[in-house]
Amino acid sequence: MTKLRERKNNRKAVLRFLYGAVEHNRPEVSGSALRAELGLPDEDLFAACVYLADDGLINVEWTSHRTPAAVSLTHDGIRLMEEREEEGEEEEREIQE
């Protein structure tokens, strides 16, 4: 069983990858590209995608084998990632001061 910290890290990795794709004008990513980039076992990728989809942060088109065929950030997912990016920029400014 995957530990809580690993599950959280998997979900963060999925969000970061999808947000990077959006920044490069790729609003949707294939499940195979996501799997290849993150190197997650199918069951861990499935769990991360289900959790994020249930939270309304991503949309997933599933294959018949319970793996993602295509994944994209929702509007709420983009807003969350933008907020995290802004928080990181603020922390950086505080460190530089």
Biopython code that builds the backbone (N, CA, C, O; Angstrom):
import numpy as np
from Bio.PDB.StructureBuilder import StructureBuilder

atoms = [
    (1, "MET", "N", (0.837, -1.192, 0.000)),
    (1, "MET", "CA", (0.000, 0.000, 0.000)),
    (1, "MET", "C", (0.877, 1.250, 0.000)),
    (1, "MET", "O", (1.857, 1.336, 0.741)),
    (2, "THR", "N", (0.517, 2.197, -0.827)),
    (2, "THR", "CA", (1.275, 3.430, -0.934)),
    (2, "THR", "C", (1.017, 4.300, 0.291)),
    (2, "THR", "O", (-0.123, 4.447, 0.730)),
    (3, "LYS", "N", (2.066, 4.866, 0.829)),
    (3, "LYS", "CA", (1.965, 5.722, 2.017)),
    (3, "LYS", "C", (1.310, 7.055, 1.643)),
    (3, "LYS", "O", (1.314, 7.465, 0.483)),
    (4, "LEU", "N", (0.752, 7.715, 2.657)),
    (4, "LEU", "CA", (0.059, 8.982, 2.456)),
    (4, "LEU", "C", (0.960, 10.001, 1.766)),
    (4, "LEU", "O", (0.530, 10.661, 0.820)),
    (5, "ARG", "N", (2.187, 10.138, 2.219)),
    (5, "ARG", "CA", (3.102, 11.126, 1.626)),
    (5, "ARG", "C", (3.313, 10.843, 0.140)),
    (5, "ARG", "O", (3.342, 11.767, -0.673)),
    (6, "GLU", "N", (3.459, 9.581, -0.211)),
    (6, "GLU", "CA", (3.648, 9.209, -1.612)),
    (6, "GLU", "C", (2.405, 9.523, -2.437)),
    (6, "GLU", "O", (2.510, 10.004, -3.565)),
    (7, "ARG", "N", (1.243, 9.254, -1.881)),
    (7, "ARG", "CA", (-0.005, 9.558, -2.598)),
    (7, "ARG", "C", (-0.131, 11.057, -2.840)),
    (7, "ARG", "O", (-0.513, 11.485, -3.929)),
    (8, "LYS", "N", (0.192, 11.853, -1.820)),
    (8, "LYS", "CA", (0.140, 13.308, -1.985)),
    (8, "LYS", "C", (1.151, 13.771, -3.027)),
    (8, "LYS", "O", (0.846, 14.629, -3.854)),
    (9, "ASN", "N", (2.345, 13.207, -2.987)),
    (9, "ASN", "CA", (3.374, 13.562, -3.976)),
    (9, "ASN", "C", (2.941, 13.177, -5.386)),
    (9, "ASN", "O", (3.199, 13.916, -6.337)),
    (10, "ASN", "N", (2.289, 12.036, -5.528)),
    (10, "ASN", "CA", (1.787, 11.613, -6.840)),
    (10, "ASN", "C", (0.753, 12.596, -7.362)),
    (10, "ASN", "O", (0.780, 12.967, -8.535)),
    (11, "ARG", "N", (-0.159, 13.017, -6.495)),
    (11, "ARG", "CA", (-1.190, 13.974, -6.918)),
    (11, "ARG", "C", (-0.569, 15.310, -7.302)),
    (11, "ARG", "O", (-0.964, 15.917, -8.298)),
    (12, "LYS", "N", (0.398, 15.768, -6.520)),
    (12, "LYS", "CA", (1.083, 17.029, -6.847)),
    (12, "LYS", "C", (1.808, 16.924, -8.178)),
    (12, "LYS", "O", (1.797, 17.863, -8.974)),
    (13, "ALA", "N", (2.438, 15.781, -8.417)),
    (13, "ALA", "CA", (3.161, 15.587, -9.672)),
    (13, "ALA", "C", (2.212, 15.633, -10.869)),
    (13, "ALA", "O", (2.541, 16.221, -11.900)),
    (14, "VAL", "N", (1.051, 15.022, -10.738)),
    (14, "VAL", "CA", (0.061, 15.055, -11.815)),
    (14, "VAL", "C", (-0.360, 16.496, -12.077)),
    (14, "VAL", "O", (-0.395, 16.929, -13.228)),
    (15, "LEU", "N", (-0.676, 17.237, -11.030)),
    (15, "LEU", "CA", (-1.096, 18.631, -11.200)),
    (15, "LEU", "C", (0.007, 19.473, -11.830)),
    (15, "LEU", "O", (-0.261, 20.258, -12.740)),
    (16, "ARG", "N", (1.240, 19.322, -11.360)),
    (16, "ARG", "CA", (2.357, 20.105, -11.914)),
    (16, "ARG", "C", (2.560, 19.805, -13.394)),
    (16, "ARG", "O", (2.764, 20.717, -14.196)),
    (17, "PHE", "N", (2.504, 18.519, -13.756)),
    (17, "PHE", "CA", (2.690, 18.160, -15.158)),
    (17, "PHE", "C", (1.585, 18.749, -16.029)),
    (17, "PHE", "O", (1.855, 19.298, -17.097)),
    (18, "LEU", "N", (0.350, 18.634, -15.573)),
    (18, "LEU", "CA", (-0.769, 19.172, -16.351)),
    (18, "LEU", "C", (-0.714, 20.694, -16.444)),
    (18, "LEU", "O", (-1.045, 21.271, -17.480)),
    (19, "TYR", "N", (-0.295, 21.339, -15.358)),
    (19, "TYR", "CA", (-0.186, 22.799, -15.379)),
    (19, "TYR", "C", (0.917, 23.225, -16.355)),
    (19, "TYR", "O", (0.764, 24.209, -17.079)),
    (20, "GLY", "N", (2.016, 22.488, -16.370)),
    (20, "GLY", "CA", (3.074, 22.778, -17.338)),
    (20, "GLY", "C", (2.582, 22.624, -18.769)),
    (20, "GLY", "O", (2.962, 23.400, -19.646)),
    (21, "ALA", "N", (1.743, 21.629, -19.008)),
    (21, "ALA", "CA", (1.182, 21.429, -20.342)),
    (21, "ALA", "C", (0.289, 22.603, -20.732)),
    (21, "ALA", "O", (0.334, 23.068, -21.870)),
    (22, "VAL", "N", (-0.521, 23.080, -19.793)),
    (22, "VAL", "CA", (-1.401, 24.228, -20.058)),
    (22, "VAL", "C", (-0.563, 25.452, -20.400)),
    (22, "VAL", "O", (-0.911, 26.216, -21.300)),
    (23, "GLU", "N", (0.544, 25.640, -19.681)),
    (23, "GLU", "CA", (1.423, 26.784, -19.956)),
    (23, "GLU", "C", (2.010, 26.720, -21.366)),
    (23, "GLU", "O", (2.375, 27.747, -21.938)),
    (24, "HIS", "N", (2.100, 25.508, -21.925)),
    (24, "HIS", "CA", (2.616, 25.330, -23.282)),
    (24, "HIS", "C", (1.482, 25.120, -24.290)),
    (24, "HIS", "O", (1.679, 24.527, -25.351)),
    (25, "ASN", "N", (0.302, 25.612, -23.942)),
    (25, "ASN", "CA", (-0.878, 25.558, -24.808)),
    (25, "ASN", "C", (-1.281, 24.143, -25.194)),
    (25, "ASN", "O", (-1.750, 23.904, -26.307)),
    (26, "ARG", "N", (-1.097, 23.209, -24.272)),
    (26, "ARG", "CA", (-1.573, 21.837, -24.453)),
    (26, "ARG", "C", (-2.598, 21.568, -23.356)),
    (26, "ARG", "O", (-2.253, 21.061, -22.289)),
    (27, "PRO", "N", (-3.855, 21.907, -23.618)),
    (27, "PRO", "CA", (-4.857, 21.781, -22.562)),
    (27, "PRO", "C", (-5.180, 20.345, -22.159)),
    (27, "PRO", "O", (-5.734, 20.109, -21.085)),
    (28, "GLU", "N", (-4.833, 19.380, -23.024)),
    (28, "GLU", "CA", (-5.121, 17.979, -22.709)),
    (28, "GLU", "C", (-3.866, 17.147, -22.963)),
    (28, "GLU", "O", (-3.139, 17.374, -23.930)),
    (29, "VAL", "N", (-3.631, 16.188, -22.084)),
    (29, "VAL", "CA", (-2.450, 15.329, -22.178)),
    (29, "VAL", "C", (-2.918, 13.884, -22.262)),
    (29, "VAL", "O", (-3.880, 13.497, -21.599)),
    (30, "SER", "N", (-2.251, 13.106, -23.063)),
    (30, "SER", "CA", (-2.619, 11.689, -23.136)),
    (30, "SER", "C", (-2.193, 10.985, -21.849)),
    (30, "SER", "O", (-1.216, 11.367, -21.205)),
    (31, "GLY", "N", (-2.926, 9.982, -21.505)),
    (31, "GLY", "CA", (-2.587, 9.209, -20.318)),
    (31, "GLY", "C", (-1.221, 8.557, -20.444)),
    (31, "GLY", "O", (-0.493, 8.443, -19.457)),
    (32, "SER", "N", (-0.867, 8.127, -21.649)),
    (32, "SER", "CA", (0.439, 7.491, -21.840)),
    (32, "SER", "C", (1.574, 8.492, -21.646)),
    (32, "SER", "O", (2.620, 8.131, -21.107)),
    (33, "ALA", "N", (1.391, 9.742, -22.072)),
    (33, "ALA", "CA", (2.416, 10.776, -21.861)),
    (33, "ALA", "C", (2.556, 11.068, -20.370)),
    (33, "ALA", "O", (3.667, 11.222, -19.863)),
    (34, "LEU", "N", (1.438, 11.142, -19.680)),
    (34, "LEU", "CA", (1.455, 11.389, -18.236)),
    (34, "LEU", "C", (2.160, 10.240, -17.511)),
    (34, "LEU", "O", (3.003, 10.475, -16.645)),
    (35, "ARG", "N", (1.824, 9.031, -17.855)),
    (35, "ARG", "CA", (2.434, 7.849, -17.245)),
    (35, "ARG", "C", (3.935, 7.822, -17.514)),
    (35, "ARG", "O", (4.722, 7.554, -16.607)),
    (36, "ALA", "N", (4.337, 8.098, -18.756)),
    (36, "ALA", "CA", (5.756, 8.072, -19.123)),
    (36, "ALA", "C", (6.535, 9.161, -18.386)),
    (36, "ALA", "O", (7.644, 8.920, -17.911)),
    (37, "GLU", "N", (5.965, 10.339, -18.293)),
    (37, "GLU", "CA", (6.652, 11.449, -17.631)),
    (37, "GLU", "C", (6.820, 11.210, -16.138)),
    (37, "GLU", "O", (7.885, 11.471, -15.580)),
    (38, "LEU", "N", (5.777, 10.717, -15.496)),
    (38, "LEU", "CA", (5.812, 10.564, -14.050)),
    (38, "LEU", "C", (6.390, 9.228, -13.602)),
    (38, "LEU", "O", (6.866, 9.107, -12.473)),
    (39, "GLY", "N", (6.355, 8.236, -14.465)),
    (39, "GLY", "CA", (6.889, 6.928, -14.118)),
    (39, "GLY", "C", (6.149, 6.234, -12.993)),
    (39, "GLY", "O", (6.735, 5.465, -12.231)),
    (40, "LEU", "N", (4.860, 6.509, -12.892)),
    (40, "LEU", "CA", (4.053, 5.899, -11.834)),
    (40, "LEU", "C", (3.471, 4.570, -12.300)),
    (40, "LEU", "O", (3.100, 4.428, -13.464)),
    (41, "PRO", "N", (3.391, 3.600, -11.395)),
    (41, "PRO", "CA", (2.657, 2.374, -11.733)),
    (41, "PRO", "C", (1.190, 2.719, -12.012)),
    (41, "PRO", "O", (0.658, 3.696, -11.485)),
    (42, "ASP", "N", (0.553, 1.900, -12.846)),
    (42, "ASP", "CA", (-0.840, 2.176, -13.234)),
    (42, "ASP", "C", (-1.757, 2.378, -12.037)),
    (42, "ASP", "O", (-2.600, 3.275, -12.052)),
    (43, "GLU", "N", (-1.605, 1.554, -10.996)),
    (43, "GLU", "CA", (-2.517, 1.678, -9.853)),
    (43, "GLU", "C", (-2.310, 2.998, -9.103)),
    (43, "GLU", "O", (-3.273, 3.554, -8.574)),
    (44, "ASP", "N", (-1.083, 3.505, -9.045)),
    (44, "ASP", "CA", (-0.836, 4.786, -8.373)),
    (44, "ASP", "C", (-1.340, 5.950, -9.220)),
    (44, "ASP", "O", (-1.893, 6.914, -8.690)),
    (45, "LEU", "N", (-1.148, 5.861, -10.533)),
    (45, "LEU", "CA", (-1.665, 6.899, -11.425)),
    (45, "LEU", "C", (-3.185, 6.917, -11.380)),
    (45, "LEU", "O", (-3.797, 7.985, -11.347)),
    (46, "PHE", "N", (-3.797, 5.730, -11.380)),
    (46, "PHE", "CA", (-5.247, 5.629, -11.282)),
    (46, "PHE", "C", (-5.741, 6.304, -10.005)),
    (46, "PHE", "O", (-6.675, 7.105, -10.042)),
    (47, "ALA", "N", (-5.113, 5.978, -8.875)),
    (47, "ALA", "CA", (-5.541, 6.536, -7.586)),
    (47, "ALA", "C", (-5.402, 8.056, -7.570)),
    (47, "ALA", "O", (-6.290, 8.752, -7.078)),
    (48, "ALA", "N", (-4.303, 8.572, -8.102)),
    (48, "ALA", "CA", (-4.091, 10.029, -8.120)),
    (48, "ALA", "C", (-5.148, 10.702, -8.992)),
    (48, "ALA", "O", (-5.716, 11.725, -8.609)),
    (49, "CYS", "N", (-5.407, 10.129, -10.156)),
    (49, "CYS", "CA", (-6.382, 10.737, -11.071)),
    (49, "CYS", "C", (-7.799, 10.681, -10.509)),
    (49, "CYS", "O", (-8.555, 11.643, -10.645)),
    (50, "VAL", "N", (-8.164, 9.574, -9.885)),
    (50, "VAL", "CA", (-9.504, 9.469, -9.289)),
    (50, "VAL", "C", (-9.675, 10.531, -8.206)),
    (50, "VAL", "O", (-10.692, 11.224, -8.163)),
    (51, "TYR", "N", (-8.684, 10.656, -7.341)),
    (51, "TYR", "CA", (-8.753, 11.624, -6.247)),
    (51, "TYR", "C", (-8.900, 13.046, -6.798)),
    (51, "TYR", "O", (-9.772, 13.795, -6.358)),
    (52, "LEU", "N", (-8.054, 13.413, -7.754)),
    (52, "LEU", "CA", (-8.086, 14.772, -8.306)),
    (52, "LEU", "C", (-9.371, 15.031, -9.091)),
    (52, "LEU", "O", (-9.907, 16.139, -9.061)),
    (53, "ALA", "N", (-9.858, 14.018, -9.785)),
    (53, "ALA", "CA", (-11.120, 14.170, -10.514)),
    (53, "ALA", "C", (-12.285, 14.339, -9.541)),
    (53, "ALA", "O", (-13.172, 15.162, -9.765)),
    (54, "ASP", "N", (-12.280, 13.561, -8.468)),
    (54, "ASP", "CA", (-13.338, 13.683, -7.459)),
    (54, "ASP", "C", (-13.325, 15.062, -6.802)),
    (54, "ASP", "O", (-14.369, 15.574, -6.401)),
    (55, "ASP", "N", (-12.150, 15.651, -6.697)),
    (55, "ASP", "CA", (-12.028, 17.008, -6.145)),
    (55, "ASP", "C", (-12.380, 18.085, -7.168)),
    (55, "ASP", "O", (-12.430, 19.267, -6.829)),
    (56, "GLY", "N", (-12.622, 17.688, -8.406)),
    (56, "GLY", "CA", (-12.978, 18.653, -9.446)),
    (56, "GLY", "C", (-11.791, 19.409, -10.010)),
    (56, "GLY", "O", (-11.968, 20.461, -10.623)),
    (57, "LEU", "N", (-10.576, 18.893, -9.815)),
    (57, "LEU", "CA", (-9.383, 19.596, -10.284)),
    (57, "LEU", "C", (-8.919, 19.149, -11.663)),
    (57, "LEU", "O", (-8.226, 19.893, -12.358)),
    (58, "ILE", "N", (-9.302, 17.929, -12.066)),
    (58, "ILE", "CA", (-8.959, 17.437, -13.393)),
    (58, "ILE", "C", (-10.152, 16.722, -14.016)),
    (58, "ILE", "O", (-11.067, 16.274, -13.326)),
    (59, "ASN", "N", (-10.111, 16.631, -15.338)),
    (59, "ASN", "CA", (-11.055, 15.807, -16.091)),
    (59, "ASN", "C", (-10.272, 14.632, -16.643)),
    (59, "ASN", "O", (-9.144, 14.792, -17.110)),
    (60, "VAL", "N", (-10.872, 13.447, -16.590)),
    (60, "VAL", "CA", (-10.198, 12.249, -17.071)),
    (60, "VAL", "C", (-11.136, 11.481, -17.989)),
    (60, "VAL", "O", (-12.301, 11.249, -17.665)),
    (61, "GLU", "N", (-10.603, 11.089, -19.146)),
    (61, "GLU", "CA", (-11.283, 10.129, -20.011)),
    (61, "GLU", "C", (-10.587, 8.805, -19.757)),
    (61, "GLU", "O", (-9.375, 8.693, -19.939)),
    (62, "TRP", "N", (-11.350, 7.795, -19.335)),
    (62, "TRP", "CA", (-10.768, 6.516, -18.928)),
    (62, "TRP", "C", (-10.790, 5.504, -20.052)),
    (62, "TRP", "O", (-11.688, 5.513, -20.894)),
    (63, "THR", "N", (-9.795, 4.630, -20.060)),
    (63, "THR", "CA", (-9.824, 3.472, -20.935)),
    (63, "THR", "C", (-10.636, 2.385, -20.238)),
    (63, "THR", "O", (-11.033, 2.550, -19.085)),
    (64, "SER", "N", (-10.881, 1.289, -20.923)),
    (64, "SER", "CA", (-11.612, 0.187, -20.304)),
    (64, "SER", "C", (-10.752, -0.551, -19.278)),
    (64, "SER", "O", (-11.259, -1.409, -18.555)),
    (65, "HIS", "N", (-9.463, -0.231, -19.207)),
    (65, "HIS", "CA", (-8.545, -0.896, -18.282)),
    (65, "HIS", "C", (-8.252, -0.037, -17.047)),
    (65, "HIS", "O", (-7.264, -0.278, -16.353)),
    (66, "ARG", "N", (-9.089, 0.950, -16.769)),
    (66, "ARG", "CA", (-8.944, 1.826, -15.610)),
    (66, "ARG", "C", (-7.636, 2.624, -15.628)),
    (66, "ARG", "O", (-7.040, 2.890, -14.584)),
    (67, "THR", "N", (-7.208, 2.996, -16.825)),
    (67, "THR", "CA", (-6.072, 3.890, -16.967)),
    (67, "THR", "C", (-6.549, 5.124, -17.718)),
    (67, "THR", "O", (-7.476, 5.039, -18.524)),
    (68, "PRO", "N", (-5.930, 6.264, -17.464)),
    (68, "PRO", "CA", (-6.386, 7.472, -18.147)),
    (68, "PRO", "C", (-6.002, 7.468, -19.629)),
    (68, "PRO", "O", (-4.857, 7.192, -19.986)),
    (69, "ALA", "N", (-6.966, 7.775, -20.471)),
    (69, "ALA", "CA", (-6.709, 7.923, -21.905)),
    (69, "ALA", "C", (-6.298, 9.363, -22.201)),
    (69, "ALA", "O", (-5.400, 9.610, -23.005)),
    (70, "ALA", "N", (-6.965, 10.306, -21.543)),
    (70, "ALA", "CA", (-6.665, 11.729, -21.701)),
    (70, "ALA", "C", (-6.994, 12.434, -20.386)),
    (70, "ALA", "O", (-7.964, 12.098, -19.707)),
    (71, "VAL", "N", (-6.165, 13.415, -20.048)),
    (71, "VAL", "CA", (-6.323, 14.122, -18.776)),
    (71, "VAL", "C", (-6.138, 15.612, -19.022)),
    (71, "VAL", "O", (-5.288, 16.015, -19.816)),
    (72, "SER", "N", (-6.939, 16.432, -18.339)),
    (72, "SER", "CA", (-6.803, 17.882, -18.446)),
    (72, "SER", "C", (-7.172, 18.533, -17.120)),
    (72, "SER", "O", (-7.940, 17.983, -16.331)),
    (73, "LEU", "N", (-6.612, 19.710, -16.894)),
    (73, "LEU", "CA", (-6.975, 20.487, -15.709)),
    (73, "LEU", "C", (-8.328, 21.136, -15.921)),
    (73, "LEU", "O", (-8.640, 21.571, -17.029)),
    (74, "THR", "N", (-9.120, 21.205, -14.893)),
    (74, "THR", "CA", (-10.365, 21.970, -14.941)),
    (74, "THR", "C", (-10.028, 23.426, -14.632)),
    (74, "THR", "O", (-8.882, 23.757, -14.328)),
    (75, "HIS", "N", (-11.016, 24.274, -14.711)),
    (75, "HIS", "CA", (-10.820, 25.682, -14.358)),
    (75, "HIS", "C", (-10.355, 25.794, -12.901)),
    (75, "HIS", "O", (-9.447, 26.567, -12.593)),
    (76, "ASP", "N", (-10.977, 25.024, -12.014)),
    (76, "ASP", "CA", (-10.572, 25.038, -10.607)),
    (76, "ASP", "C", (-9.146, 24.536, -10.429)),
    (76, "ASP", "O", (-8.413, 25.043, -9.580)),
    (77, "GLY", "N", (-8.747, 23.552, -11.215)),
    (77, "GLY", "CA", (-7.383, 23.054, -11.148)),
    (77, "GLY", "C", (-6.371, 24.100, -11.573)),
    (77, "GLY", "O", (-5.316, 24.240, -10.955)),
    (78, "ILE", "N", (-6.690, 24.832, -12.624)),
    (78, "ILE", "CA", (-5.806, 25.905, -13.083)),
    (78, "ILE", "C", (-5.719, 26.991, -12.028)),
    (78, "ILE", "O", (-4.630, 27.487, -11.740)),
    (79, "ARG", "N", (-6.846, 27.367, -11.449)),
    (79, "ARG", "CA", (-6.832, 28.409, -10.409)),
    (79, "ARG", "C", (-5.996, 27.984, -9.210)),
    (79, "ARG", "O", (-5.248, 28.795, -8.663)),
    (80, "LEU", "N", (-6.110, 26.725, -8.795)),
    (80, "LEU", "CA", (-5.320, 26.226, -7.678)),
    (80, "LEU", "C", (-3.831, 26.325, -7.989)),
    (80, "LEU", "O", (-3.051, 26.782, -7.153)),
    (81, "MET", "N", (-3.436, 25.905, -9.171)),
    (81, "MET", "CA", (-2.024, 25.936, -9.537)),
    (81, "MET", "C", (-1.516, 27.365, -9.672)),
    (81, "MET", "O", (-0.365, 27.642, -9.333)),
    (82, "GLU", "N", (-2.355, 28.277, -10.162)),
    (82, "GLU", "CA", (-1.957, 29.689, -10.238)),
    (82, "GLU", "C", (-1.764, 30.263, -8.839)),
    (82, "GLU", "O", (-0.827, 31.026, -8.605)),
    (83, "GLU", "N", (-2.641, 29.901, -7.910)),
    (83, "GLU", "CA", (-2.493, 30.367, -6.529)),
    (83, "GLU", "C", (-1.198, 29.851, -5.925)),
    (83, "GLU", "O", (-0.489, 30.598, -5.251)),
    (84, "ARG", "N", (-0.883, 28.591, -6.158)),
    (84, "ARG", "CA", (0.370, 28.019, -5.639)),
    (84, "ARG", "C", (1.583, 28.724, -6.249)),
    (84, "ARG", "O", (2.577, 28.975, -5.566)),
    (85, "GLU", "N", (1.486, 29.038, -7.538)),
    (85, "GLU", "CA", (2.584, 29.730, -8.206)),
    (85, "GLU", "C", (2.778, 31.123, -7.606)),
    (85, "GLU", "O", (3.907, 31.544, -7.355)),
    (86, "GLU", "N", (1.681, 31.829, -7.379)),
    (86, "GLU", "CA", (1.763, 33.157, -6.776)),
    (86, "GLU", "C", (2.324, 33.093, -5.354)),
    (86, "GLU", "O", (3.119, 33.947, -4.963)),
    (87, "GLU", "N", (1.915, 32.089, -4.585)),
    (87, "GLU", "CA", (2.440, 31.930, -3.231)),
    (87, "GLU", "C", (3.943, 31.697, -3.261)),
    (87, "GLU", "O", (4.674, 32.225, -2.423)),
    (88, "GLY", "N", (4.404, 30.909, -4.223)),
    (88, "GLY", "CA", (5.829, 30.646, -4.362)),
    (88, "GLY", "C", (6.602, 31.902, -4.722)),
    (88, "GLY", "O", (7.714, 32.110, -4.236)),
    (89, "GLU", "N", (6.018, 32.746, -5.576)),
    (89, "GLU", "CA", (6.668, 33.998, -5.957)),
    (89, "GLU", "C", (6.758, 34.944, -4.765)),
    (89, "GLU", "O", (7.764, 35.631, -4.587)),
    (90, "GLU", "N", (5.700, 34.977, -3.947)),
    (90, "GLU", "CA", (5.717, 35.837, -2.767)),
    (90, "GLU", "C", (6.782, 35.378, -1.779)),
    (90, "GLU", "O", (7.490, 36.204, -1.203)),
    (91, "GLU", "N", (6.899, 34.077, -1.582)),
    (91, "GLU", "CA", (7.920, 33.546, -0.677)),
    (91, "GLU", "C", (9.313, 33.880, -1.175)),
    (91, "GLU", "O", (10.202, 34.202, -0.387)),
    (92, "GLU", "N", (9.506, 33.802, -2.506)),
    (92, "GLU", "CA", (10.801, 34.132, -3.086)),
    (92, "GLU", "C", (11.164, 35.591, -2.831)),
    (92, "GLU", "O", (12.300, 35.899, -2.470)),
    (93, "ARG", "N", (10.186, 36.497, -3.020)),
    (93, "ARG", "CA", (10.438, 37.915, -2.766)),
    (93, "ARG", "C", (10.800, 38.172, -1.313)),
    (93, "ARG", "O", (11.692, 38.967, -1.018)),
    (94, "GLU", "N", (10.104, 37.496, -0.407)),
    (94, "GLU", "CA", (10.396, 37.673, 1.022)),
    (94, "GLU", "C", (11.811, 37.208, 1.340)),
    (94, "GLU", "O", (12.496, 37.838, 2.146)),
    (95, "ILE", "N", (12.252, 36.140, 0.736)),
    (95, "ILE", "CA", (13.607, 35.638, 0.975)),
    (95, "ILE", "C", (14.643, 36.625, 0.440)),
    (95, "ILE", "O", (15.689, 36.820, 1.059)),
    (96, "GLN", "N", (14.359, 37.244, -0.699)),
    (96, "GLN", "CA", (15.305, 38.166, -1.301)),
    (96, "GLN", "C", (15.404, 39.487, -0.553)),
    (96, "GLN", "O", (16.406, 40.191, -0.684)),
    (97, "GLU", "N", (14.415, 39.830, 0.208)),
    (97, "GLU", "CA", (14.415, 41.101, 0.936)),
    (97, "GLU", "C", (15.235, 41.079, 2.143)),
    (97, "GLU", "O", (15.322, 42.083, 2.849)),
]
sb = StructureBuilder()
sb.init_structure("model")
sb.init_model(0)
sb.init_chain("A")
sb.init_seg("    ")
for serial, (resi, resn, name, xyz) in enumerate(atoms, 1):
    if name == "N":
        sb.init_residue(resn, " ", resi, " ")
    sb.init_atom(name, np.array(xyz, "f"), 0.0, 1.0, " ", f" {name:<3s}", serial, name[0])
structure = sb.get_structure()
